[in-house]
Amino acid sequence: MDELISRTERFMLQEGMLKKGMGLAAGVSGGPDSVCLLRILCALRETWDLRLTAVHVHHGLRGDSADRDMAFTQAFCDSLHVPCRVFRGDVRAMAEEKHLSEEEAGRDFRYACFEQVLEETGADRIALAHHRDDAAETVLFNLCRGSGIRGLSGIPAVRGVYIRPLLFLGRKEILDAAAARGWDYRMDETNLEAAYTRNRIRLKAMPLLEEIHSGAGRHMAETARILSQIEDYLSGQAAGAVSEVSVKDADGVHVDIRAFRGLHPALAGEVIRQILGAEAGRMRDIGTAHITAVLGLFESEAGRRVFLPYGLTAVRAYETVDIRKEALPAGEGSAMPLSVPGTFIWPEADKAFGGRRLTLSLLTVDKKPQIPKNRYTKWFDYDRIGSVLMLRNRRTGDFLRLPGGSHKALRRVMIDDRMPRDRRDTAFLLADGSHVIWLPALDRISEYYKVTEKTARILAAVLEEEK
């Protein structure tokens, strides 16, 4: 047997990816990684009685080039006698509709297609062509934006129905294997464009790290694998600890402070993460900032509270920290830490905007960004935000920066703009520490955060009616 095929077979068995008679839906873009993946799976097809289906997703972004990729993939799959499901979509329109970056919208679309094929074909698993360098780049990306151990675990070999049989291989190994065997494939020209965050890491950061230390990517991927094992262990330990330190009733979850303080710090954060995820019913918009804020309540005085996504509130009582569904009120100290990207409900206490959906997303800058002129859609220079972004009421010391560089106290802005006195304390705003980024009630943004020709990343904030 070809060494590449036998190594992949061993890896798949080691990770529990392979069993007789299983159905596999493989993502095939036509690039070298996915071509390698499908060829290896076809080589294993007879021995393991595999039922294979290829899935090709046309994102509608690259015109004729994407059409040629699709035609190549269909012909390639035909040559291997593998049925190919093709999906076409307008990812740019999806991104605009959902207020996501094109990267995020494309990923969501791909996974929706995979899930559809899984349901329609009855396949057992979905095979993706991520490799070791992808895992290293993911670690670096998460490290730069701030992450816990879960984000630093990189890309898992197996997560639910998704498997990654090539995760033990590096990009160069795959390209060398294709060249040695004369495999034809397509190259996505957008992989060479630095406009995408992942591409900048791949094209700029990773080569520099390899210069500093040969094998940096391989070592990062191996570290991620070790961290993934640790994370899996902590997750299991935390699941058991949740019932030991907390009680759930109709009013929410009550975490016993004394028992919780006996937990190791590494376990404590995971316990809170699991409680929040269970109460919210999802984890997408719950980030490290939210978990850290809840942890701070265990050392604070009674009465302090933290407002979280999905209408969750954590309140410090005398002997417990209580986590429950509760509307965010108005008043000094009312605040919700926000994660990016994320979707949140603007507090009902703000009568002008209460109940509207606030969507935050990151955009990369093209050569001449068209800044929206819309009261409810604002763009900001994301890299100028120095602390955790907060949704809150006004506080003493709040200010905005005006054109020309001068500062103006928020209190003075409200008075000068003739905001009614009874709305000044109930109006919510986005803030970076004491610096007000956006006050929708007055359609005011700080000059400091405006997008300029030097902006690299844009924070898009959109307020719209809750659906």
N, C-alpha and C positions, 0 to 999 in steps of 0.2 A: 504493500500500500504506500502511496505517496506520503512522504514525511509530514507535509503540511496537513494532509487529511487526517493522518493518524494522531498528530498533536492536537488537532481540533477535536477529534473524537474523545481523546483522553480528557481534555478540558471540560467538554460537555458532560461526560460521565462523572467527573470529579465534582461539578457544580449541580448535578442532578437535573440536567437539561434534556437528557436523552432516554427514551424508552421505546420498546418495540411497538410498531403500529401507530405511533402518534401522528397527529396532524399539525403541520407547521405552516403558518402564514409568514412569509419573509418579505420585509421591506426592501424593494429594489429600485434604486434611483437611476441606475446605469453607470454610476461611478465605480472606481476600482474596488472600494470596500464592499459594496453590495454585490458586485459581480463575483468577487472572491467568495463571499458568503454563500450565494446560491450555487456556485459550482461545487463547493465542498458539501453542501447539503445534498446535492444531486449524487455526488460520489458515495454518500452514505445511505442513499435512498433504498437501494435493494437490500443491503445488509440489515437495516433496521426497519424495513417496511414502512418508510415514511410517506405520508400523504402531503405533498407540497403545493402551496399556492403562492404566487408572487403578487405583491401589492405595489403599484406605482402611483405616486401622487404628483399631479401636475398642478403647480401653485398659481399658474397664470401670471407669473412675474417676468419671465424672460423671453417672451415672444417666440420667434422661430427656433431659437436655441432649445427652449424647453420642449417644443414640438418634436425636434430631432431626438432629444433624449427619450421621449416617450416612444417614438417609432423604433429607436434602437433597442429599448428595453423589451418591447413587445416581440421583436424579431429574435432577440437573445433568448427570451423565455420559450418561444416556439421551438428554437433549436434544441432546447433541453427538455422539451415535452412537459413544460410546467405551465399550467393555466395562469394567466395574468389578469388581475383585476386593476383597471385603470380608473382613477378618480381625477376629476378636473374641478378646480375652484378658483375664485378670485380672492386671493389672500389679501391683496391691498384693500379691497372693499371690506373684507372681514375685519381687518385691523382698524379701519376708520369707524366702522359700526360699533366695535367693542372697545375702542380706545386702547388698543394694544399696539406694541411695535409689530412690524411685519414678521420678525423672528418669532415672537410669541404667538401671533395668529397662525403662522405657518405650522408651528409645532402642534397647536391645538387641533388644526385641521387634519394633520397627518394621523394623530392618535385617534381622532374620531373615525377616520377611514379604516384604520387597523381594527378598531373595536367592531365596526360594521362587518368586516370580513370574518372576524372571529365568530360573530353570531351567525352569519349566513352559512359559513362552511362547516361549523362545528369543530374548528381547529382547536388543539389543546394549548398551543403556545404561539406567540408572535416573536419571530427572530429578527433582531435588528443588528446592523453591521458596525456598531460602535467598537472602537479599538482602544488600545492602551493610551495612545496620545490624546484621544478624546477625553478619557478619564482624567489625565493629568491637567488638561486645559480646563475642565470643569472644576477641579480642585482650586486652581489658580483664580478662576473667575469668582468662585464663592469666597475664597480667602480675601480677595480685594474688596468685595462689597460687604463683608462682615458675615460670618456664619458660625454656627455651632458645629459639633462633631458630625451631625447628619450631612451638612453641606460639604464638609471636608472629606466625607467618605467617597466622594466622586460618583461614578456611575456603577451601580451594582451589576454583577453578572446575571443575577436573577431578581426580578421584582414582580411579584404576582405572575401574570401570564407572559410577561416580557422577558426574553432571554437574549443574551449577547454572546454568541459563540466565539467571536473574534477578540474578546476583550484582553486576551493574553498576548496578542500580537501588536507590534508597533506599526505605524503608518509605512515606514520604509520597508519593513518585512513584507507587507502586503504588495507594495509597488514592485519590489524585487521579484516576488513570486509571480506576479502577473507578467512581468517582462520575461522571466525565464520560461514561462509556459506559453507565451504568445497570446495571452488573453487580451481581447479588445475591450475597451470601455470608453465611457464619455467623461469629460471633465467639466464640471459646473464652473463657468467663468466667474460667478459671484463669490466663489471661495477665495478669490484673489483680491477682492475689494475690501479695503480697510474700513468701510463705513459700518460694517457689522461688528459688534463687540467681540464675539467669538473669533472672528477673523483677525482682529487686531492682536488678540492673545496668541493665536496660532502663527501669524506672520511676523510679529514683532517681539513679543515677550518670550515665547518659547525658544526661538533661535538664540536670543541673548543669554537665556539661562543655560542652554546647552554649551555656549561658549565658556561660560563661567565654570560649569561643571558638566563634563561629558556624561550622558546618561541621566540628566536631570529629570526628564519626562518619565523615564522608566522608574526612577526612584520615587517620584511623586505618586505614580500610579500604585506602586507597591505599598507606600505609606497609606494611601487611600484604602487599599484592600484591608490593611490591618485595622484602620480606624472603623471600617465598615463592620468588622467582626466585633470590635469593642462596642460600637453603637448598637448592634444587634443584641449583645449581652445586656447592656444597660437598659435597653427597651424592655427586655423580658423581666429584669429585676424591678424596674419601675412599675410595670403592670401589677406585680405582686404587692409593691409598696403602696400603691394607690388605696387599696382596701384597708391597709393597716393604719394609714394616717388620716383618712377622710371618711365621711358618711354622706350619702346622698339621700335627699328627701324631696318633697314637692317644692321646697323653696330653693333648691340648688344643691351645691356641694359644699360641705363644711370641713375645712382642713384644720385638724388639731395642731395648734402652734407648737406645743411642747414636743409632740411626737414628730412633727415635721422637722424641727431643729435637730433631731437626732439622726437625720439622713445625711449621707455624704453629699457635699455640694454638687458633684457630678450627677448623682441620682435625683437630687431635689429638683433641678431644672427639668429633667425628663418627666418627673411626676407631674409637674405643673403643665408641661406641654400636653401630656396625655389627657389630663383633666379638661383643659381648655378645648382640645380637639373633640372630646366626647360630648361636652356641653354644647359646642357650636355645631357639631355634626360635620365639620370639615376643618382642614388645617391651612388652606391656601393662603389666607391673609393674616395668619397668626405667625409672627416672626420673633426673632430673638429679643427685640425691643419690648414686646409685650410680656414675654416670659420674665425678663429682667425686672420690669415694672412690678409684676405680681410678687416676685421674690422679695422686692424691697418692702412690701407690706408686712412681712414677718418681723421686721426690725423697726417698724414705725409705731406711732401711737394709734389708739383706737379711734375709729371714725374716718381714717384716711381711706380713699378708694381710688381705683384705677379703672378707666373705661376702655373697653376692648372691642375689637371687631365683632360683628354679628349681634350687637346689642348686649354683650356680656359685660358684667361689672364684677370686680373683685373688691371686697370691703374688709377692712381690718376690724374685727370685733375684739372682745376682751380675751377670749381663749381660742378663737378660730379666725381663719381667713375664709370668708364666704364668697363663693363664685356663683353668680346667678344672672338670669336675664333681667335687665333693668334699663330703662331709658336714661340717656345722659341728660342730667339737669343743667340749668344755667347757674352761673355764680362763680365767684372767686375760687379757683382750684379745680374747676371742672375741666378735665383734659383727657384726650385719647391719643396715645402714641400711634403713629401710622407707619405702615411698611410700604415699600415701593418695589414692584407694582402691587396694587391692592384695590379693593372696592369696599367702601364704607357707607353707612347711612348717616347723613347729616343730622345732628340732634334735633329732636322734635321741639326742644326748648327754644330754638331759634325760629320764631314764628314765620320769618320771611322765607326760609329755605328748609324748614324741618321736614324730614322724611325723604328729601331728595337723595339720590345716589351720588356719591363722590367717587370718581374713578381716577386713580393715579397710575400713570404708565411712563416708561422711559423710552425716549426716541433718540436715534442717532441723527446727527446734523448732516444735511446735504449741502451742496455748495451755496444755495441761496434759500434758506428755509422761509416758507410763507407763514409768518406768524399770524394766527387767527385773530380777527377783530371781533370778539364775541364776549359779552359780559360773563358768560358762564363757562367759557373755555379759556384757560390761561396757560401760557408756557413760561417756564422758569429755567434758569441755568442751574442744573442739578448739582454740579460740582461746587457751587458756592454755599450749599447748605452744610453747615458745620456740625449740627447735632441732630438728635432724633426729631423728625418732623412731627409736630403736635397739632391736633385739632382741639381748640379750646376757646374759652372766653378771654376777655381782656384781663390784664394784670397790671399792677403798678410797675412802672418802668418800661412798658411796651413802647415801641417807636417804629417809624418807617423812615427810609432814606428817600429824599426828594431829588428831583433833577438838579444837578449842580453839586451834589455830594452832601448837602446838609441833612441833619436828622430832624424829625419832628415827632413829638410825643403823640401817641395814639389818642390820648384824651383830647389834645388840642385839635387833632384831625377831625375827630367826631364832632366837636363843638363848631369848628369852622365850616364843616360840611353840613351843618344843621341836622345832625342825626337826633331824633327825639330822645329825650333823657331816658324814657322807659325802655328803649331798645339797646342802649349802650352796654348794659350788663348781660343781655340775653343773646346778643349777636356773637356768633362763633367765627373763628378765623384760623388760618394756617400760620404757624409760627416756627421760627428757628431760634430757640431760646427766647430772648425778649424782643427779637427782631421780627416784626410782622411781615410775612411774605404776601398774604392776600387777605383782604377783608371784603368778601363778596357784597355785603350789605351796602357798601359805599362804592363798589367797583374800584377799589384801591389796591394797587400792588406796589411793593417797594422797588425803587429804581435799581437797587443793588442786585436784585435777582433777575433782572431782565436779560433776555437772550441777546447776545452780541456776536460779532464775527469770530470771537475767540471761544465761544461756547462749543464744548465737545459733546455734552449729553444734555438733553432737554427733559425736564419733568413736565409732563402734560397733566393738568388738573381739569377735570370736567364735572360740572354739576348738572344733573338732569333729573327729570321726574322719575321716581321709583316705579318700576314696572311690576 
